[in-house]
């Protein structure tokens, strides 16, 4: 399946195109420049492979959680692309995308993967995943919480599972309580997996498609985890 994925949920801006089993990517750290860089990056990967949007089967985007502005940019862009092409859209969790990248890069398939991304305001976007032949399974649901709340949940999970933890995301270095727990637990932080990358959303988008977890442009929604933030729905949406 030919898939175009985009993500702007953090300071990173990334685009990935899977076409005929070849993956072409762009990844840039460009804070506050996502709206200027995203469309040119999409054009770059399409031109490099010499295809256009009519050759794509599925669109995907990092639906969050992440920066409110960044998530909105990707959501708006993917809605525009979907409206213009009639393509279906798969929304991919940015936390799960980071966990999936860790899973791809590690040889320890028994390890649990804990993702903590700095959410500002002394909170983190947090989730824990286990690995299985069928993919990732959430052991702790996605949430926004204080670092100490994440630590308490990690302690309970570690006591019950007695397994190795692999860490991803910016939260481990941003908050002392998480960094301290990481050291005490002997966890390994994959330093290169701190931000979501659209490349690792491709497989997750395909999984979503196979499960029927896709939507049309009108029904695309981001995930913020903070209740006070709402997405302006397209006209005609209830």
N, C-alpha and C positions, 0 to 999 in steps of 0.2 A: 504493500500500500504506500502511496506517495503522500507524505505528511509534511506540512509546514508548521513549525512551532515557534512561538515568540515568548519572551519573558522580560518584564521591566519592574519586577516587584521589589528589587533592592537597588543598590547603587550600580549593580551590573545590568547591562543590556545585552540580551543574547537572542540569536535567531538560529534555527536549525532546519535544514531541509533534507528529508529522506526521500530519495527518488531512485527507483530501480535498484534498491539495496545499497546505494551510495549515499553517505551522509556528508553534507556540506554545512559548515557552521561559521558563525561570527560571535565573538564574545568580547565585550569591552567594559571596562570600569569607567563610567561616565556620569557621575552624579549630576543631577539637574539638567541633563542633556538628552534624556530618553526620547522626548518628543521630537527632537531634531535628528536623532540618530536612527531610530527604529525603522522608519520606512526606507531610508537609503540602505540599511543592512539587509532588509528583505529583498530589495531590488538587486543587491550584490549577489546574494546566493542564487537567486533565480537566473540571473545573467550568467553566472559561472557555470551553471549546469545547462544553460541554454533551454530553459523552459519558461512558461508563464503560469499564471494562476489557474488557467483552464486545464492544466495538466495535473493539478493537485486533487487528491481524493478526500483529504480531511485537514481541517485546521485545528491547531491546539494552542493553548496559552496558559501561562502561569497565573492561576486564578487568585493567588494569595495563599496564606497571609503574607503581608509585607507592607511596604510604604503605601499609604493611602493613595498618594498621587501616582506612584509607579504602577500600582495595580489598576488604577483607573485608565492609565494610558494604554496598557496592554488590552484591557477590556474594550475600550473604545476602538482601538485599531482592529481587533479581531472581529468585532461586530461589523465594522465597515467592510472588511474583506469578505465576511460571510454574506452580507447583504448584496455585495457586488457580484458574487459568484454563485450564491445559492448553496454553498458548501455547509456541511454540518461542522460543529465545533465540539472539541473535547476540552474541558477545563481540568487542569492538572494542579494538584497541591504543590506549592513550592517546597514545603517540608518533605513531602514524599519524594520529590525529585532529587533533593539532596541525599535522602536515605538511599534511593536507588543508585545514585552515583557511588556512594560508599560500598553498596553491595556488589556493584560491578568491579570495583577496584580491590576488594578484599578477598583473601582466600579462606577466611574464617567464616563459613556459612552458618555457624552456630551462634555467632555473636549477635547481641541485640544492638540496634542502631538508634542512638538518642540524638535528636536534632533540637537544638536550641538556637533560635535566631533573635538577635536583639530587637525588641519591639519599642525601645525607648520608654520613657516614663517609668523606669525601674521594673520593666516587665520583659518577658520573652515569649515568643511564639514557640510552642513546645509540643513534641510528640515522640513516641518511641515505637520502633518497628522491629518485628522479627522477620527472619528470612525463611522462605520455604521454596520448594520446587515450583510452586504456583505463583510465586512473587512475594511481595511484602505484605505483612499482616500487622495492623496496628495493635500494639499492646497497651499503649496509653494514647487516648484520643487527642486529636489536635486541640489546642487551647492556648489562650493568652493568660499568663499567670506571673506572679512574682518569682524570682529565682529560688527563694527558699521553699516555695510550694512545689516547684519542679524537683528540687532536691529531695523533699519528703517522699514524693512519688517514686523517685529513682531508688531510694533506700528500700522501700517496700518491695519493689520489683526485684531488686538485687537479692534481698533476703529470701525471696520465694523462688528465684530462678538460679542463683549462684552461677552466673555466666559472665562472659566477657562483654564489655560495652565498647562500642565504637562511637565516636562523637563527631558531629558535623554542625556547622553553623557558627555565627559570630557571637552567640551568647556565652560560650565557655570562656572566652577571653574578656568579655565585657563586664562580667559580674563575678566578684570574688567568691561568693558562695558556690557558684557552679564550678569555678576553676578549682576550688578547694576539694569539692566532692570528686571531681575528675581525678585529682591526684591521689586521694584516699582510696578510691575504688580501683586504681590502677588502670583506668580506662585509656584508650588510645584515641587521640584526636587526629583525624585526617586533615592536616592543616590546609591542604589544597581544596578541601570541600567546605568552603565557608559561605558560598553564595549559590543560589540556584542557577542552573545552566539549561537552556532550552534543549541542548543535545540529549539530556537525560530525561526529557519529557516525551520524546518520540515513542519509546516503548510503552510508557504509561498511557499515552494517548491511544495507542493501538489496543491496549488492554481495555480501555474504556469503551472504545468502538465495538470491540467484540462482545462486551457485556451490555451494549445498548445504552451506555451512559453518555450520550451525546445530545446536543441540542441545536436548534436553529438560531439564527442571529437574534431574534426577538427575545429568546429565553436565556441568553447568556448572562450569567451572574458571577461577580467576583466573590471571594470569601475574605472577610476582614477579621473575623473572630471578635472584634469589638462591636458590641451592639449599637453603639451610638452612631456608627457610620453606616449610611445607606447608599445604595447605588441608584442613580437616576435611571429608571426603567424606560425603555423605548415607548413611544406613543402606541396606544392600543393594548398595552400590557396591564393586567389587573394588579 
